[in-house]
Amino acid sequence: MAAFKFIDLFAGIGGLRRGFESLGGQCVFTSERDRYAVKTYQANYHCDHEIAGDITKVSAKDIPKHDMLLAGFPCQPFSIAGISKKISLNRPHGFRCEAQGTLFFDVARIIEHHQPNGFMLENVKNLVSHDQGNTFRIIYKTLTEELGYNVHYKVMDARSWVPQHRERLFIVGFKKRNLFSFDNIAIPANAPRLRDILHPENGSEFTDLKKYTLSDKLWNYLKNYAKKHKEKGNGFGFGLVGPEDVARTLSARYYKDGSEILIKQTGKNPRRLTPRECARLMGFDKSPECQFQIPVSDTQAYRQFGNSVVVPVVRAIAEQVVPYLKSAY
């Protein structure tokens, strides 16, 4: 019997799910509209339900009852024009007005209908300052004043869990007051280095690293591009790292040239991370285990990992959240 039930919105490849499922949760509903992400999701998780596509076309009443809502929704600007006039005319306002047409609206309407014990939302750290703070103001007001939740939020850097600087905003809310605090999250004592996720150079694990080595043309282009911007006083360039280093943030554009994380190679041009190394960098795998299935092309895999969350960070938050969610089923 599941300790708690949750739904996975804007699921991607299941990073949020992976963190909560590992603590005894059961996913009862999934929504993801990218067909390549769905392919990866289905290859890695047991789903006794169909994966819904566009969440805007799903009625809240058709979503199963759940204790926890998970959502990594996109960052979109909201409109605040005409709210006072709508109030005076007794027309819908609040999040129905301000967030209408955004994907946060769908998160809010599902929370309103089901009143789950809690939720966790994830977004880029700039959500707090997006649109001069207006976007986050509406989100926070909706969750607290309109939906009645006790809300906590914090920008967390995954650096303590994986060898990557990756700052993301996590928003946690509960229907009832409790002792949850981001300050109680256990931070690992020994932060990993890239050596912990890279393929061994002796080829014992992976032999086709030549495929990921930059061509002379691309490597020269990146060096010239970096030199040009350095002369202008800009910080644009590539991130060249070795086994003892920590990587920049892996992005969804990594498939284009790999410039943000290039691995040094003795006597050769640097190389991109392999998709398997990306899986480890995001905490989906632990070296040398290869449990996470990657059934898509390298291009799609880079996009998927670059858009995902760092699983150990989610699990660390979940460890503090779950005690306040468990219900008798």
Legacy VTK file of the C-alpha trace (Angstrom):
# vtk DataFile Version 3.0
C-alpha trace
ASCII
DATASET POLYDATA
POINTS 329 float
0.000 0.000 0.000
1.379 3.397 -1.011
2.350 5.774 1.778
0.910 8.669 -0.246
-0.340 9.388 -3.753
0.872 12.139 -6.056
0.415 13.531 -9.553
3.216 14.541 -11.916
2.446 17.597 -14.075
4.790 18.890 -16.807
6.560 15.656 -15.991
9.442 15.763 -18.475
11.488 12.639 -17.800
10.233 12.236 -14.258
12.827 13.978 -12.113
10.286 15.130 -9.530
8.570 11.750 -9.592
11.877 9.939 -9.045
12.501 11.865 -5.838
9.074 11.238 -4.296
8.513 7.719 -5.581
11.719 6.594 -3.897
10.122 7.466 -0.537
7.066 5.277 -0.986
4.821 7.490 -3.076
2.562 6.249 -5.864
2.088 8.310 -9.022
-1.586 8.205 -10.041
-1.575 10.749 -12.891
1.029 12.069 -15.326
0.910 14.896 -17.843
3.592 15.569 -20.464
3.040 16.690 -24.045
6.525 16.228 -25.561
6.455 12.832 -27.295
10.184 12.241 -26.884
10.027 12.949 -23.150
7.033 10.598 -22.918
9.096 7.873 -24.593
11.841 8.243 -21.990
9.312 8.475 -19.156
7.551 5.279 -20.188
10.870 3.442 -20.500
11.732 4.218 -16.878
8.532 4.171 -14.851
5.661 1.791 -14.366
2.497 3.635 -15.325
-0.849 1.974 -14.709
-2.452 5.037 -16.247
-2.230 6.715 -19.634
0.027 9.753 -19.835
-2.091 12.814 -20.539
-0.794 15.273 -23.101
-1.861 18.921 -22.970
-2.879 19.621 -19.374
-4.967 22.613 -20.489
-7.373 20.135 -22.071
-7.718 17.937 -18.984
-10.599 18.613 -16.609
-9.614 18.708 -12.946
-12.433 16.301 -12.098
-10.847 13.686 -14.366
-7.629 13.687 -12.324
-7.521 11.135 -9.470
-7.516 12.153 -5.832
-3.989 12.737 -4.556
-2.032 13.872 -1.502
0.724 15.710 -3.359
0.912 17.704 -6.578
4.267 17.988 -8.377
4.800 20.436 -11.230
7.764 21.972 -13.026
5.678 24.494 -14.921
7.150 26.984 -17.451
7.837 30.582 -16.486
5.350 32.888 -18.260
4.361 36.549 -17.774
0.954 37.324 -16.318
-1.378 40.205 -17.084
-2.618 42.542 -14.364
-4.515 44.903 -16.660
-8.149 45.595 -15.932
-8.436 43.721 -12.638
-10.115 46.569 -10.744
-12.674 46.970 -13.515
-13.472 43.242 -13.477
-13.935 43.338 -9.720
-16.371 46.248 -10.053
-18.325 44.329 -12.705
-18.366 41.199 -10.531
-16.437 39.262 -13.158
-13.833 36.561 -12.451
-10.604 37.964 -11.080
-7.717 36.741 -8.977
-5.779 33.922 -10.608
-8.669 33.260 -13.022
-7.996 36.675 -14.459
-4.308 37.209 -13.844
-3.043 33.728 -14.690
-5.543 32.831 -17.402
-3.705 31.619 -20.488
-0.598 30.575 -18.542
0.250 27.052 -17.446
0.353 28.095 -13.787
-3.412 28.638 -14.163
-3.790 24.897 -14.712
-1.724 24.117 -11.636
-3.911 26.471 -9.590
-7.234 25.122 -10.871
-6.200 21.539 -10.096
-5.067 22.507 -6.584
-8.328 24.374 -6.051
-10.419 21.385 -7.114
-8.547 18.616 -5.275
-7.167 20.460 -2.256
-4.152 18.134 -1.888
-2.294 17.984 1.416
0.682 19.568 -0.269
2.437 20.530 -3.483
5.923 21.149 -4.784
6.572 23.415 -7.741
9.921 23.884 -9.473
11.127 26.658 -11.728
14.155 28.681 -12.770
15.608 30.899 -10.061
14.714 34.027 -12.040
11.015 33.374 -11.508
11.257 35.482 -8.349
12.390 38.545 -10.331
10.595 37.755 -13.603
8.542 40.635 -15.010
9.826 42.911 -12.207
8.548 40.468 -9.592
4.954 40.550 -10.834
4.883 36.897 -11.894
5.978 35.549 -8.527
3.738 37.993 -6.669
0.691 36.576 -8.425
1.827 32.980 -7.899
2.469 33.521 -4.182
-0.793 35.422 -3.685
-2.737 32.723 -5.500
-1.252 29.900 -3.455
-1.562 31.632 -0.085
-4.481 34.062 -0.152
-6.734 32.434 -2.738
-6.003 28.735 -2.262
-5.166 28.921 1.440
-1.817 27.133 1.583
1.168 27.725 3.830
3.965 28.332 1.356
7.763 28.048 1.631
10.226 28.739 -1.158
13.955 28.732 -1.693
16.508 28.856 -4.505
18.742 25.827 -4.087
22.070 25.058 -5.766
22.534 21.382 -6.622
26.297 21.729 -6.123
26.243 19.815 -2.838
24.651 16.763 -4.457
26.154 16.687 -7.964
29.252 18.279 -9.566
27.205 21.014 -11.206
26.215 24.546 -10.244
22.488 24.488 -10.911
20.233 26.930 -9.071
16.516 26.262 -9.145
13.550 27.663 -7.251
11.468 25.200 -5.243
8.064 26.175 -3.861
6.488 23.906 -1.250
3.000 24.366 0.134
0.887 22.596 2.755
-2.811 22.755 3.548
-2.061 22.571 7.264
0.646 24.350 9.211
3.562 22.164 10.208
7.271 22.271 11.006
8.572 22.025 7.450
11.588 24.227 6.759
14.126 24.303 3.954
16.682 24.874 6.707
16.145 21.281 7.887
17.230 19.734 4.582
20.292 17.542 4.993
23.237 18.865 2.967
25.855 16.220 2.017
29.185 16.763 3.761
31.363 15.880 0.761
30.389 17.543 -2.500
31.222 15.398 -5.558
33.556 16.269 -8.435
33.228 15.520 -12.106
35.450 12.470 -11.705
32.491 10.862 -9.941
30.317 10.950 -13.063
32.784 10.718 -15.973
33.519 7.578 -17.971
36.968 6.124 -17.097
39.627 7.240 -19.569
40.868 3.661 -19.949
37.743 2.800 -21.920
36.651 0.093 -19.496
33.114 1.440 -19.397
32.618 3.343 -22.624
34.765 3.184 -25.754
33.272 5.577 -28.315
34.279 8.896 -26.747
35.635 9.910 -30.153
32.024 10.491 -31.187
31.731 13.256 -28.587
35.082 14.930 -29.270
34.767 18.376 -30.884
35.896 18.742 -34.480
38.761 21.130 -35.218
36.265 23.452 -36.908
33.913 23.658 -33.905
36.717 23.897 -31.348
38.399 26.747 -33.258
35.059 28.511 -33.595
34.415 28.326 -29.837
37.925 29.584 -29.016
37.595 32.515 -31.426
34.101 33.289 -30.120
35.371 33.345 -26.522
38.367 35.502 -27.466
36.169 38.044 -29.240
33.856 38.449 -26.255
36.707 38.542 -23.764
38.201 41.482 -25.669
34.838 43.248 -25.336
34.821 42.618 -21.597
32.031 40.052 -21.734
32.022 36.750 -19.914
30.735 34.691 -22.811
32.724 31.616 -23.705
33.029 27.939 -23.061
33.407 25.983 -19.843
36.501 23.766 -20.039
36.670 21.401 -17.074
38.526 18.344 -15.805
37.862 15.512 -13.343
38.511 17.643 -10.247
36.259 20.496 -11.358
32.578 21.376 -11.058
30.488 22.005 -14.155
28.376 24.960 -15.148
24.629 24.444 -15.506
23.656 21.851 -18.089
21.136 23.501 -20.441
18.629 22.221 -22.981
20.807 23.723 -25.754
23.744 21.502 -24.861
23.188 19.455 -28.020
24.189 22.424 -30.187
27.879 22.705 -29.319
28.306 21.572 -25.703
30.096 24.805 -24.924
28.963 25.199 -21.306
30.568 21.895 -20.245
33.574 20.692 -22.251
35.701 17.880 -20.855
39.489 18.200 -21.236
41.277 15.397 -23.098
45.036 14.889 -23.186
46.417 15.509 -26.680
42.932 15.925 -28.154
40.226 18.517 -28.563
37.798 18.568 -25.623
34.580 16.575 -25.765
30.965 16.875 -24.777
29.516 14.878 -21.939
27.850 11.701 -23.126
24.102 11.313 -22.431
24.988 8.736 -19.764
27.252 11.255 -18.040
24.415 13.786 -18.222
22.146 11.263 -16.521
24.698 11.027 -13.715
25.242 14.781 -13.595
21.493 15.205 -12.997
21.381 12.425 -10.423
19.334 9.941 -12.459
22.203 7.425 -12.375
25.005 6.654 -9.986
28.317 5.679 -11.555
29.021 2.976 -12.622
25.390 1.846 -12.475
23.401 2.442 -15.659
19.835 2.047 -14.526
18.164 4.985 -16.250
17.074 4.060 -19.763
17.809 6.524 -22.589
15.674 5.367 -25.558
16.007 8.586 -27.592
18.661 10.248 -29.747
21.562 12.129 -28.174
19.960 15.421 -29.224
16.708 14.616 -27.433
18.559 13.212 -24.428
20.560 16.426 -23.997
17.358 18.454 -24.206
15.623 16.252 -21.671
18.393 16.244 -19.085
18.981 19.981 -19.591
15.319 20.662 -18.865
15.091 18.352 -15.867
15.697 18.638 -12.136
18.546 17.214 -10.086
16.991 14.126 -8.530
18.980 14.030 -5.245
17.926 17.621 -4.506
14.277 16.682 -5.010
14.685 13.645 -2.773
16.334 15.741 -0.049
13.358 18.118 -0.083
10.914 15.214 -0.268
12.419 13.679 2.876
11.248 16.768 4.761
7.886 16.956 2.968
6.683 13.343 3.096
6.151 13.097 6.876
3.402 15.694 6.510
1.671 13.940 3.603
1.131 10.349 4.622
-2.473 9.229 4.713
-4.130 5.909 5.459
-5.057 4.228 2.203
LINES 1 330
329 0 1 2 3 4 5 6 7 8 9 10 11 12 13 14 15 16 17 18 19 20 21 22 23 24 25 26 27 28 29 30 31 32 33 34 35 36 37 38 39 40 41 42 43 44 45 46 47 48 49 50 51 52 53 54 55 56 57 58 59 60 61 62 63 64 65 66 67 68 69 70 71 72 73 74 75 76 77 78 79 80 81 82 83 84 85 86 87 88 89 90 91 92 93 94 95 96 97 98 99 100 101 102 103 104 105 106 107 108 109 110 111 112 113 114 115 116 117 118 119 120 121 122 123 124 125 126 127 128 129 130 131 132 133 134 135 136 137 138 139 140 141 142 143 144 145 146 147 148 149 150 151 152 153 154 155 156 157 158 159 160 161 162 163 164 165 166 167 168 169 170 171 172 173 174 175 176 177 178 179 180 181 182 183 184 185 186 187 188 189 190 191 192 193 194 195 196 197 198 199 200 201 202 203 204 205 206 207 208 209 210 211 212 213 214 215 216 217 218 219 220 221 222 223 224 225 226 227 228 229 230 231 232 233 234 235 236 237 238 239 240 241 242 243 244 245 246 247 248 249 250 251 252 253 254 255 256 257 258 259 260 261 262 263 264 265 266 267 268 269 270 271 272 273 274 275 276 277 278 279 280 281 282 283 284 285 286 287 288 289 290 291 292 293 294 295 296 297 298 299 300 301 302 303 304 305 306 307 308 309 310 311 312 313 314 315 316 317 318 319 320 321 322 323 324 325 326 327 328
